[in-house]
């Protein structure tokens, strides 16, 4: 892995982490195309640079994180399902992370869902995080578990989950951003622990690459979040649905035709 790979993957992470298009899926495909997907450090890198992206949420919404204990309690309640499922099925999740076909199929299917989600949930009553109940937070947390399948998109799963519980598009998106903080922090911490447990020791060069990747992901994610919220309020999810369908179809087509994406 070199600095060019780092820059490309970090930009992809920053742009896609909070969009309903699957950052993990995009990085799996990108690293496969660049021929570095099998490298254990690359697999760690694609998870670890999410820290930079989620830090942008804390910076942009810092006032929300200073509000009250209830804010953190709701995040904890919503985080619990992913924590349990992540620990129980970590090996199966890691295996799925190596499947480009899984990414293609879930991108395609998720795209179809996004084409209709604005019509399905068009009568929201919850307009802000403070109005979200603990039960609603827990239900959104279960939706987040769907994102353990690569290509699903954590933000798509939690936003759709929020809208199904009568949150507005903006309220659902913002709660998804907030929930990303404990979820991605825990996922990164576990990945770092597993990496160390397997006997890997970071070199000075790898530490430098991780630092650069996180800084780039942080800056790009700051811009992406602001743009996404503004776009979502005006246009909804259809364009993201069509994007996912096209990208998913291309990936599936390449694999069927014998492209080496079949094994990443």
Backbone torsions as a table, in degrees:
resi	resn	phi	psi	omega
1	UNK	NA	129.2	179.7
2	UNK	-118.8	-178.8	-174.5
3	UNK	-63.3	-32.6	178.1
4	UNK	-65.2	-44.0	176.9
5	UNK	-59.4	-42.4	-179.8
6	UNK	-60.1	-48.2	-177.9
7	UNK	-62.2	-45.7	-178.6
8	UNK	-62.2	-49.4	-178.0
9	UNK	-66.1	-37.1	-179.7
10	UNK	-68.0	-38.5	177.5
11	UNK	-65.7	-43.7	177.5
12	UNK	-59.5	-44.9	178.7
13	UNK	-60.9	-47.9	-178.1
14	UNK	-61.2	-38.7	-179.0
15	UNK	-74.3	-42.5	-168.1
16	UNK	-96.6	-14.1	-174.5
17	UNK	-55.8	-40.2	-174.6
18	UNK	-107.8	5.1	172.7
19	UNK	-93.9	153.4	-177.2
20	UNK	-81.4	49.0	-175.6
21	UNK	-125.8	-1.2	177.8
22	UNK	78.8	97.2	176.9
23	UNK	-67.3	-41.8	-179.7
24	UNK	-61.9	-44.4	178.8
25	UNK	-59.4	-44.0	-179.9
26	UNK	-65.5	-38.4	-179.4
27	UNK	-73.4	-32.5	175.4
28	UNK	-61.9	-47.0	-179.3
29	UNK	-66.6	-44.3	-178.8
30	UNK	-62.4	-44.5	-179.9
31	UNK	-67.6	-31.3	176.5
32	UNK	-67.4	-45.5	178.8
33	UNK	-60.5	-37.3	-179.5
34	UNK	-81.3	-4.3	175.9
35	UNK	75.5	25.3	-177.3
36	UNK	-121.5	7.2	-172.1
37	UNK	-64.0	-27.8	-176.1
38	UNK	-79.7	-11.6	-178.1
39	UNK	-70.0	122.7	179.5
40	UNK	-55.6	-36.1	179.5
41	UNK	-67.2	-36.4	178.8
42	UNK	-64.0	-41.3	178.2
43	UNK	-61.8	-39.6	176.1
44	UNK	-67.7	-42.8	-176.8
45	UNK	-58.2	-43.3	-176.8
46	UNK	-65.1	-22.9	175.6
47	UNK	-89.2	-44.8	-172.7
48	UNK	-65.4	-32.4	-178.3
49	UNK	-74.4	-5.3	173.7
50	UNK	-66.0	-22.5	177.2
51	UNK	-60.0	-42.7	178.5
52	UNK	-61.9	-42.1	-179.5
53	UNK	-64.8	-44.3	-177.1
54	UNK	-72.7	-24.0	175.9
55	UNK	-63.1	-30.0	178.8
56	UNK	-63.7	-32.4	177.3
57	UNK	-65.0	-45.6	-179.9
58	UNK	-60.8	-40.1	-179.3
59	UNK	-70.2	-47.0	-177.1
60	UNK	-68.6	-34.1	-175.8
61	UNK	-115.2	33.5	-173.5
62	UNK	-58.1	-31.7	179.6
63	UNK	-64.4	-35.4	178.7
64	UNK	-65.6	-34.6	-177.9
65	UNK	-78.4	-3.2	176.9
66	UNK	-110.5	9.8	-172.6
67	UNK	-71.3	-71.0	-172.0
68	UNK	-160.0	169.2	177.1
69	UNK	-66.2	-32.7	-179.5
70	UNK	-58.4	-36.3	179.3
71	UNK	-58.5	-47.5	-178.8
72	UNK	-72.0	-33.0	178.8
73	UNK	-64.6	-41.3	178.4
74	UNK	-64.1	-40.7	178.5
75	UNK	-64.7	-39.5	178.7
76	UNK	-64.0	-45.0	178.9
77	UNK	-60.3	-43.2	-179.3
78	UNK	-70.6	-26.9	-177.9
79	UNK	-79.3	-27.1	-173.5
80	UNK	-54.2	-47.5	-179.5
81	UNK	-57.6	-43.9	-179.6
82	UNK	-65.7	-37.0	179.1
83	UNK	-62.5	-44.3	-178.8
84	UNK	-67.9	-50.4	-178.8
85	UNK	-65.2	-36.5	179.3
86	UNK	-62.5	-41.2	179.3
87	UNK	-71.4	-38.2	-177.3
88	UNK	-72.1	-34.5	-172.3
89	UNK	-121.4	28.0	-175.3
90	UNK	-59.2	-39.7	-178.1
91	UNK	-68.6	-40.7	178.5
92	UNK	-67.1	-36.8	178.2
93	UNK	-64.3	-43.6	178.9
94	UNK	-61.1	-37.6	179.1
95	UNK	-65.9	-40.2	179.1
96	UNK	-66.0	-29.3	-179.9
97	UNK	-65.4	-11.8	179.9
98	UNK	-100.6	6.9	-175.9
99	UNK	-109.6	107.8	176.5
100	UNK	-68.8	-31.7	178.7
101	UNK	-63.3	-41.4	177.1
102	UNK	-59.1	-42.8	178.8
103	UNK	-60.8	-47.5	-178.5
104	UNK	-60.9	-45.4	-178.5
105	UNK	-65.7	-45.7	-177.5
106	UNK	-70.4	-33.7	173.6
107	UNK	-60.8	-45.6	-177.5
108	UNK	-64.3	-51.1	-178.5
109	UNK	-63.7	-43.4	178.7
110	UNK	-62.7	-33.4	177.7
111	UNK	-63.4	-42.2	178.3
112	UNK	-60.3	-42.7	179.3
113	UNK	-61.7	-42.2	-178.4
114	UNK	-66.5	-22.3	177.6
115	UNK	-64.8	-27.4	-172.5
116	UNK	-113.2	-8.1	-171.4
117	UNK	-62.6	-33.5	179.0
118	UNK	-65.8	-32.3	178.5
119	UNK	-79.4	-35.0	-178.2
120	UNK	-66.3	-40.9	-174.5
121	UNK	-120.0	71.3	-172.8
122	UNK	-108.6	13.8	178.3
123	UNK	-129.9	64.0	-177.2
124	UNK	-71.8	148.8	177.5
125	UNK	-125.7	-14.5	-179.3
126	UNK	-101.7	113.8	-172.4
127	UNK	-106.6	-6.0	-177.7
128	UNK	-151.4	157.7	-179.3
129	UNK	-57.6	-36.5	-177.1
130	UNK	-63.3	-20.5	-179.3
131	UNK	-92.5	-1.0	179.8
132	UNK	-79.8	127.5	179.1
133	UNK	-81.8	166.5	178.4
134	UNK	-65.5	-36.8	178.7
135	UNK	-64.6	-41.5	177.8
136	UNK	-63.6	-41.7	178.4
137	UNK	-60.3	-40.6	179.5
138	UNK	-65.0	-42.7	179.1
139	UNK	-61.9	-41.5	177.3
140	UNK	-62.8	-36.6	177.6
141	UNK	-60.7	-37.5	177.3
142	UNK	-69.2	-36.2	175.0
143	UNK	-61.4	-37.1	-178.8
144	UNK	-60.6	-29.3	-179.6
145	UNK	-61.3	-25.9	178.4
146	UNK	-61.6	-26.7	-176.8
147	UNK	-72.3	-5.0	175.2
148	UNK	-69.4	-15.8	172.8
149	UNK	-86.2	114.3	-177.3
150	UNK	-55.0	136.5	-179.5
151	UNK	98.1	-15.8	-179.6
152	UNK	-68.9	-45.2	-176.8
153	UNK	88.9	115.2	178.0
154	UNK	-61.6	-43.0	-179.1
155	UNK	-67.1	-39.6	178.3
156	UNK	-62.3	-46.1	-178.1
157	UNK	-62.3	-44.0	-177.0
158	UNK	-76.3	-33.3	177.6
159	UNK	-68.1	-46.7	176.9
160	UNK	-61.9	-40.2	176.8
161	UNK	-60.3	-42.7	178.1
162	UNK	-64.9	-43.2	179.5
163	UNK	-65.7	-32.1	177.8
164	UNK	-67.8	-18.9	177.7
165	UNK	-101.3	22.0	173.7
166	UNK	73.4	23.4	171.2
167	UNK	-80.7	147.6	172.5
168	UNK	-67.1	164.4	178.8
169	UNK	-57.6	-43.4	-178.3
170	UNK	-67.4	-44.7	179.5
171	UNK	-62.9	-40.3	179.2
172	UNK	-66.1	-42.0	179.9
173	UNK	-65.0	-44.6	-178.4
174	UNK	-66.2	-40.3	177.8
175	UNK	-65.1	-34.6	175.6
176	UNK	-61.6	-41.7	177.5
177	UNK	-60.9	-47.3	-177.7
178	UNK	-62.3	-42.5	-178.1
179	UNK	-66.7	-24.1	178.6
180	UNK	-63.0	-29.3	-174.6
181	UNK	-62.4	-59.1	178.1
182	UNK	-67.4	-34.6	-177.0
183	UNK	-66.0	-50.0	-178.4
184	UNK	-71.4	-33.0	176.8
185	UNK	-63.6	-45.0	180.0
186	UNK	-65.2	-42.0	-179.8
187	UNK	-63.3	-40.4	179.3
188	UNK	-67.6	-43.5	179.8
189	UNK	-60.9	-42.4	179.9
190	UNK	-66.1	-41.0	-179.4
191	UNK	-64.9	-40.4	177.8
192	UNK	-64.7	-40.7	178.8
193	UNK	-63.4	-46.3	179.8
194	UNK	-62.8	-39.9	179.9
195	UNK	-60.7	-44.8	179.0
196	UNK	-69.0	-40.5	-178.5
197	UNK	-62.2	-32.0	180.0
198	UNK	-78.6	1.4	175.5
199	UNK	94.7	5.9	179.2
200	UNK	-78.7	138.9	176.3
201	UNK	-122.0	128.4	-178.9
202	UNK	-65.8	134.7	171.5
203	UNK	-87.3	165.5	177.5
204	UNK	-59.8	-37.0	-180.0
205	UNK	-66.5	-40.2	-179.9
206	UNK	-67.2	-38.5	177.4
207	UNK	-62.9	-41.0	178.2
208	UNK	-63.5	-42.3	-180.0
209	UNK	-64.7	-40.5	177.3
210	UNK	-63.6	-41.1	-179.9
211	UNK	-64.4	-46.2	179.6
212	UNK	-62.9	-44.3	-179.8
213	UNK	-60.3	-42.7	-179.7
214	UNK	-67.4	-38.6	179.2
215	UNK	-64.7	-45.5	180.0
216	UNK	-64.8	-44.8	179.5
217	UNK	-60.4	-38.9	179.1
218	UNK	-61.8	-49.4	-177.4
219	UNK	-64.6	-46.9	-178.0
220	UNK	-66.4	-39.7	-179.9
221	UNK	-64.4	-36.2	177.1
222	UNK	-56.4	-45.9	-179.4
223	UNK	-69.9	-40.0	-176.9
224	UNK	-64.7	-41.6	-178.6
225	UNK	-61.9	-48.0	-179.3
226	UNK	-60.5	-43.2	-178.8
227	UNK	-67.7	-41.1	-176.4
228	UNK	-64.3	-46.7	-179.3
229	UNK	-60.3	-45.4	179.0
230	UNK	-61.5	-44.2	-178.9
231	UNK	-67.2	-42.1	-177.2
232	UNK	-61.9	-40.7	-179.7
233	UNK	-63.1	-32.7	-176.0
234	UNK	-91.4	-37.8	-168.0
235	UNK	-117.4	-24.0	-177.7
236	UNK	82.3	-156.0	-168.0
237	UNK	-104.0	-6.7	-171.1
238	UNK	-57.2	-42.9	-177.9
239	UNK	-62.6	-34.9	177.5
240	UNK	-70.4	-33.8	176.8
241	UNK	-62.9	-48.3	179.4
242	UNK	-64.2	-38.4	177.8
243	UNK	-60.0	-47.7	-179.6
244	UNK	-62.0	-41.4	-179.7
245	UNK	-61.3	-45.4	-179.2
246	UNK	-64.7	-49.8	-179.0
247	UNK	-63.4	-42.6	178.5
248	UNK	-61.6	-42.8	179.9
249	UNK	-64.1	-40.3	178.8
250	UNK	-63.1	-45.3	180.0
251	UNK	-62.2	-46.6	179.8
252	UNK	-62.4	-41.1	179.3
253	UNK	-62.4	-42.6	179.5
254	UNK	-63.2	-41.9	-179.0
255	UNK	-66.4	-43.4	179.3
256	UNK	-62.1	-34.8	-178.6
257	UNK	-79.4	-1.4	176.1
258	UNK	95.8	11.9	177.9
259	UNK	-63.6	145.4	-178.9
260	UNK	-63.6	-3.3	172.7
261	UNK	-58.9	-18.8	-176.7
262	UNK	-59.1	-29.1	176.6
263	UNK	-127.7	114.3	-178.3
264	UNK	-114.6	NA	NA
